[in-house]
Amino acid sequence: MKYIGETDYDHKGLSPRSGVLLCNLGTPDKPSSSKLRSYLKQFLSDPRVVEVPRIIWWLVLNLIILTIRPRRSAKLYQTVWTEDGSPLLVNSLSQTEKLKTALEKKYNYEIPVELGMRYGNPSIHSAIEKLTSQNVRNITVLPLYPQYSGATTGSTFDAIADVFKKTRWVPELHFVGGYHQSSKFIRALVKTIENQLKKSGNPDMIIMSYHGTPERYLKNGDPYHCFCHQTTRLVSEALNFESDKIMTTFQSRFGREPWLQPYTDETIESLPPKNIKKIFIICPGFSSDCLETLEEINGEAREIFLEAGGEEFEYIYCLNDDNEHIEVLMDIVSPYLSVN
């Protein structure tokens, strides 16, 4: 593998440029067992994601999980896969192109914007190579996780650092650690809820479902839990909706140890017996719709709620590549760009 920057020795007097690196979790290349196995192995081998002694986890991962889960996961991915690929990749690529266009329009100057996935393709390494090949010496890294967590944003930082450990000429870096308190981000979330209210009327409850993490991470100092609750509070205040009709829950738990609670699936199953028959559900921790939102929430959670006696289940899609979301991203990265 060629080290980034190892042939940058002819120095042709080009002016250094600013660029943006958008990062997200990633996706398998195809919804097949073999591709899921490769993807899951990379993902679940990350010590930020699974904080278990390495030798123990190696045995569990390779002898149990990777022999069972790839086939199951492939079937789930097949339910959300599109002609253009996984929803996460399709949305992320569109976000990348739209942000590049918006920045060029704002500054009347081309600013390179590349996408790098923490796991899978396009890789963070390849995205940085593309930026530096365009003489980008000022890189703003924006992980597309509104609420910081060591397992997501922190892991992205690790991947960036690993690339530049092998780089002779490290560019100027600006790393965005989260943006859940961005007023434009909160406003964009509120607008999607308001649009649903106009369309469907008031619900009995609004559920704000975030991806879970083991409870142990919170006890060890990860601020993610607090940031999720802050997001819910800020949305509730801006929406001017009754605070007792908006609640925070956590989804996608894995394994047997306690995760952040209350759990989304158990919560929505408990609502119909309490005469809460109409709910809206939104996932403010996801910048793009993906398996966890489309299959787990709009599919599985919907089924749980209706089977428990619920009557109306409205899933509010992620911000994805909406123009207002692109404005949010542009507002976040603009202060770090050096544009002449």
C-alpha positions as CSV (number, residue, x, y, z in Angstrom):
1,M,0.0,0.0,0.0
2,K,1.4,3.4,-1.0
3,Y,1.6,5.8,1.9
4,I,-0.5,8.9,1.4
5,G,1.7,11.8,0.3
6,E,4.9,9.8,-0.3
7,T,5.3,11.2,-3.9
8,D,4.3,14.8,-3.0
9,Y,7.9,15.9,-3.6
10,D,7.8,18.0,-6.8
11,H,5.8,20.9,-5.2
12,K,4.5,22.8,-8.3
13,G,3.5,25.9,-6.4
14,L,-0.2,25.0,-6.3
15,S,-2.2,26.8,-3.6
16,P,-3.3,24.4,-0.8
17,R,-7.0,23.8,-0.8
18,S,-9.7,23.1,1.8
19,G,-11.8,20.0,1.6
20,V,-14.4,18.0,3.5
21,L,-14.4,14.4,4.5
22,L,-17.9,13.1,5.4
23,C,-17.9,9.8,7.3
24,N,-20.6,7.3,8.1
25,L,-20.7,3.8,9.6
26,G,-20.7,1.8,6.3
27,T,-22.5,-1.0,4.6
28,P,-21.8,-4.3,2.9
29,D,-21.1,-4.2,-0.8
30,K,-23.9,-6.6,-1.5
31,P,-26.7,-8.2,0.6
32,S,-25.1,-11.7,0.5
33,S,-23.8,-13.9,3.3
34,S,-20.1,-13.6,2.1
35,K,-20.2,-9.8,1.9
36,L,-22.0,-9.6,5.2
37,R,-19.3,-11.8,6.8
38,S,-16.5,-9.5,5.6
39,Y,-18.4,-6.4,6.7
40,L,-19.4,-7.8,10.1
41,K,-15.9,-9.0,10.8
42,Q,-14.4,-5.6,10.2
43,F,-17.2,-3.9,12.2
44,L,-17.3,-6.2,15.2
45,S,-13.5,-6.4,15.4
46,D,-13.4,-2.7,16.3
47,P,-12.5,-2.5,20.0
48,R,-14.5,0.7,20.3
49,V,-17.6,-1.1,19.2
50,V,-17.2,-4.2,21.4
51,E,-15.2,-3.6,24.6
52,V,-14.5,-7.2,25.5
53,P,-11.0,-8.7,26.1
54,R,-9.6,-9.4,22.6
55,I,-8.9,-13.1,22.9
56,I,-12.3,-13.9,24.3
57,W,-14.1,-11.8,21.7
58,W,-12.0,-13.3,18.9
59,L,-13.2,-16.7,19.8
60,V,-16.9,-15.6,20.2
61,L,-16.8,-13.6,16.9
62,N,-15.1,-16.1,14.7
63,L,-16.5,-19.4,16.1
64,I,-20.1,-18.3,16.8
65,I,-21.2,-14.9,15.5
66,L,-19.6,-15.1,12.0
67,T,-21.0,-18.5,11.4
68,I,-24.6,-17.6,12.2
69,R,-25.2,-13.9,11.8
70,P,-24.1,-13.2,8.1
71,R,-26.9,-15.3,6.6
72,R,-29.5,-13.7,8.9
73,S,-28.2,-10.2,8.3
74,A,-28.1,-10.7,4.5
75,K,-31.8,-11.6,4.5
76,L,-32.6,-8.4,6.4
77,Y,-30.5,-6.3,4.0
78,Q,-32.3,-7.8,1.1
79,T,-35.5,-6.3,2.4
80,V,-34.2,-2.7,2.1
81,W,-31.7,-3.0,-0.7
82,T,-32.3,-0.8,-3.8
83,E,-31.3,-1.0,-7.4
84,D,-28.5,1.5,-6.6
85,G,-27.3,-0.3,-3.5
86,S,-27.9,0.1,0.2
87,P,-30.0,3.1,1.3
88,L,-27.2,4.3,3.6
89,L,-24.7,4.4,0.7
90,V,-27.1,5.9,-1.7
91,N,-28.1,8.6,0.7
92,S,-24.5,9.3,1.8
93,L,-23.3,9.7,-1.8
94,S,-26.1,12.1,-2.5
95,Q,-25.3,14.1,0.6
96,T,-21.7,14.3,-0.5
97,E,-22.6,15.6,-4.0
98,K,-25.2,18.0,-2.8
99,L,-22.9,19.4,-0.1
100,K,-20.1,19.9,-2.7
101,T,-22.6,21.7,-5.0
102,A,-23.9,23.9,-2.1
103,L,-20.4,24.9,-1.0
104,E,-19.4,25.8,-4.5
105,K,-22.4,27.9,-4.9
106,K,-21.8,29.6,-1.6
107,Y,-18.1,30.4,-2.2
108,N,-18.0,30.4,-6.0
109,Y,-15.1,28.1,-5.6
110,E,-14.8,24.3,-5.9
111,I,-14.3,22.6,-2.6
112,P,-13.6,18.9,-2.7
113,V,-16.0,16.8,-0.7
114,E,-15.4,13.0,-0.3
115,L,-17.2,10.2,1.5
116,G,-15.4,7.6,3.6
117,M,-17.1,4.8,5.4
118,R,-15.7,3.5,8.8
119,Y,-16.3,0.0,7.6
120,G,-16.7,-1.2,4.1
121,N,-16.4,0.9,1.0
122,P,-15.6,3.6,0.1
123,S,-13.0,3.5,2.8
124,I,-11.7,6.4,4.8
125,H,-8.3,5.8,3.5
126,S,-9.4,6.0,-0.1
127,A,-11.4,9.2,0.6
128,I,-8.3,10.9,2.1
129,E,-6.2,9.8,-0.9
130,K,-8.7,11.5,-3.2
131,L,-8.6,14.7,-1.1
132,T,-4.8,14.9,-0.9
133,S,-4.4,14.1,-4.6
134,Q,-6.4,17.3,-5.2
135,N,-3.9,19.3,-3.1
136,V,-6.2,19.5,-0.1
137,R,-4.1,20.5,2.9
138,N,-6.9,21.6,5.1
139,I,-9.4,18.7,5.8
140,T,-12.6,19.1,7.8
141,V,-13.8,15.7,9.0
142,L,-17.5,15.5,9.7
143,P,-18.7,12.1,11.1
144,L,-22.4,12.0,10.3
145,Y,-23.4,11.1,13.9
146,P,-25.1,14.0,15.5
147,Q,-24.6,12.7,19.0
148,Y,-21.0,11.8,19.9
149,S,-20.2,8.3,21.0
150,G,-16.9,6.6,21.4
151,A,-18.3,3.7,19.4
152,T,-19.0,5.9,16.4
153,T,-17.4,9.3,16.4
154,G,-14.5,8.1,18.5
155,S,-13.9,5.1,16.2
156,T,-13.9,7.4,13.2
157,F,-11.1,9.5,14.8
158,D,-9.2,6.3,15.4
159,A,-9.5,5.4,11.7
160,I,-8.4,8.9,10.6
161,A,-5.4,8.7,13.0
162,D,-4.4,5.3,11.6
163,V,-4.2,6.7,8.1
164,F,-2.1,9.7,9.1
165,K,0.3,7.6,11.2
166,K,1.6,6.4,7.8
167,T,1.6,9.9,6.2
168,R,4.8,12.0,6.0
169,W,2.9,15.3,5.4
170,V,-0.1,15.4,7.7
171,P,-2.6,18.1,6.6
172,E,-4.3,20.5,8.9
173,L,-7.3,18.8,10.4
174,H,-10.5,19.9,11.9
175,F,-12.5,17.1,13.5
176,V,-16.2,17.7,14.3
177,G,-17.1,15.8,17.4
178,G,-20.8,16.1,17.1
179,Y,-23.6,18.6,16.3
180,H,-26.7,17.6,18.2
181,Q,-26.9,21.2,19.6
182,S,-26.8,22.8,16.2
183,S,-29.8,25.1,16.0
184,K,-30.2,24.3,12.3
185,F,-30.1,20.6,13.0
186,I,-32.7,20.8,15.6
187,R,-34.8,23.0,13.3
188,A,-34.5,20.5,10.5
189,L,-35.8,17.7,12.8
190,V,-38.6,19.8,14.1
191,K,-39.7,20.6,10.5
192,T,-40.0,16.9,9.6
193,I,-42.2,16.4,12.7
194,E,-44.3,19.4,11.9
195,N,-44.8,18.1,8.3
196,Q,-46.0,14.8,9.7
197,L,-48.3,16.6,12.1
198,K,-49.9,18.6,9.2
199,K,-50.3,15.4,7.3
200,S,-51.5,13.0,10.0
201,G,-52.7,15.1,12.9
202,N,-51.5,14.9,16.5
203,P,-50.3,11.5,17.8
204,D,-50.7,10.2,21.3
205,M,-47.0,9.9,21.6
206,I,-43.8,10.9,19.7
207,I,-41.0,8.3,20.1
208,M,-37.4,9.5,19.5
209,S,-35.5,6.3,19.0
210,Y,-31.7,6.3,19.1
211,H,-29.2,3.5,18.5
212,G,-28.3,1.9,21.8
213,T,-25.0,1.1,23.4
214,P,-24.2,-1.1,26.3
215,E,-25.1,0.6,29.6
216,R,-21.5,-0.1,30.7
217,Y,-20.2,2.5,28.2
218,L,-22.3,5.2,29.9
219,K,-20.9,4.2,33.3
220,N,-17.4,4.4,31.9
221,G,-17.9,8.0,30.8
222,D,-19.3,8.0,27.3
223,P,-21.6,11.1,26.9
224,Y,-23.8,9.6,24.2
225,H,-26.8,8.9,26.5
226,C,-26.8,12.5,27.7
227,F,-26.5,13.9,24.2
228,C,-29.5,11.8,23.1
229,H,-31.7,13.2,25.9
230,Q,-30.5,16.7,25.1
231,T,-31.5,16.3,21.5
232,T,-35.0,15.2,22.6
233,R,-35.3,18.1,25.0
234,L,-34.2,20.6,22.4
235,V,-36.6,19.2,19.8
236,S,-39.5,19.2,22.3
237,E,-38.8,22.8,23.3
238,A,-38.6,24.0,19.7
239,L,-41.7,22.0,18.7
240,N,-43.7,23.4,21.6
241,F,-45.2,19.9,22.1
242,E,-46.3,18.5,25.5
243,S,-43.1,17.2,27.1
244,D,-44.9,14.2,28.5
245,K,-45.9,13.1,25.0
246,I,-42.3,12.9,23.7
247,M,-40.0,10.2,24.9
248,T,-36.4,8.9,24.3
249,T,-35.9,5.2,23.7
250,F,-33.0,3.1,22.5
251,Q,-32.9,0.4,19.8
252,S,-30.7,-2.2,18.2
253,R,-29.3,-3.9,21.3
254,F,-27.1,-6.9,20.8
255,G,-26.0,-9.5,23.3
256,R,-27.1,-10.3,26.8
257,E,-25.7,-7.4,28.9
258,P,-27.9,-4.4,29.7
259,W,-28.0,-1.7,27.1
260,L,-29.3,1.9,27.4
261,Q,-33.0,1.9,28.4
262,P,-35.9,2.2,27.8
263,Y,-35.7,-0.2,24.9
264,T,-37.7,0.9,21.8
265,D,-39.3,-2.5,21.1
266,E,-40.5,-3.1,24.6
267,T,-41.7,0.5,25.0
268,I,-43.9,0.6,21.9
269,E,-45.3,-2.9,22.8
270,S,-46.4,-1.5,26.2
271,L,-48.2,1.6,24.8
272,P,-51.5,0.3,23.3
273,P,-52.6,-1.2,26.7
274,K,-52.2,2.3,28.1
275,N,-54.6,3.6,25.4
276,I,-51.7,5.1,23.4
277,K,-52.9,3.9,20.0
278,K,-51.3,6.5,17.6
279,I,-47.5,7.2,17.6
280,F,-44.9,9.0,15.5
281,I,-41.4,7.6,15.6
282,I,-38.3,9.3,14.5
283,C,-34.6,8.4,14.7
284,P,-32.6,11.6,15.3
285,G,-29.3,9.8,15.8
286,F,-29.2,8.6,12.2
287,S,-28.3,11.1,9.4
288,S,-29.5,8.6,6.8
289,D,-32.1,5.9,6.6
290,C,-30.5,2.5,6.8
291,L,-31.2,-1.1,7.9
292,E,-31.8,0.0,11.5
293,T,-34.4,2.6,10.6
294,L,-36.1,1.0,7.6
295,E,-36.2,-2.6,8.6
296,E,-36.0,-2.5,12.4
297,I,-38.2,0.6,13.0
298,N,-40.5,1.0,10.0
299,G,-40.8,-2.8,9.6
300,E,-40.3,-4.7,12.8
301,A,-41.3,-2.0,15.3
302,R,-44.4,-1.2,13.3
303,E,-45.5,-4.8,13.4
304,I,-44.9,-5.0,17.2
305,F,-47.0,-1.9,17.8
306,L,-49.9,-3.0,15.6
307,E,-50.0,-6.5,17.0
308,A,-50.0,-5.1,20.5
309,G,-53.2,-3.2,19.7
310,G,-51.9,0.0,18.2
311,E,-53.8,1.6,15.4
312,E,-51.6,4.2,13.7
313,F,-47.8,4.0,13.4
314,E,-46.1,6.8,11.4
315,Y,-42.4,6.5,10.8
316,I,-40.7,9.9,10.1
317,Y,-37.9,9.4,7.7
318,C,-34.3,10.6,8.4
319,L,-33.1,13.9,7.0
320,N,-31.2,12.0,4.3
321,D,-30.3,14.4,1.4
322,D,-33.1,16.9,2.0
323,N,-32.0,20.4,1.1
324,E,-32.5,21.6,4.7
325,H,-30.1,18.8,5.9
326,I,-27.5,19.9,3.4
327,E,-27.8,23.4,4.8
328,V,-27.1,22.0,8.3
329,L,-24.0,20.2,7.1
330,M,-22.8,23.3,5.2
331,D,-23.3,25.4,8.3
332,I,-21.2,23.0,10.4
333,V,-18.2,22.8,8.1
334,S,-18.1,26.3,6.8
335,P,-16.3,27.9,9.8
336,Y,-13.3,25.5,9.2
337,L,-12.8,26.1,5.5
338,S,-10.0,28.4,4.3
339,V,-11.4,29.8,1.1
340,N,-9.6,32.7,-0.7
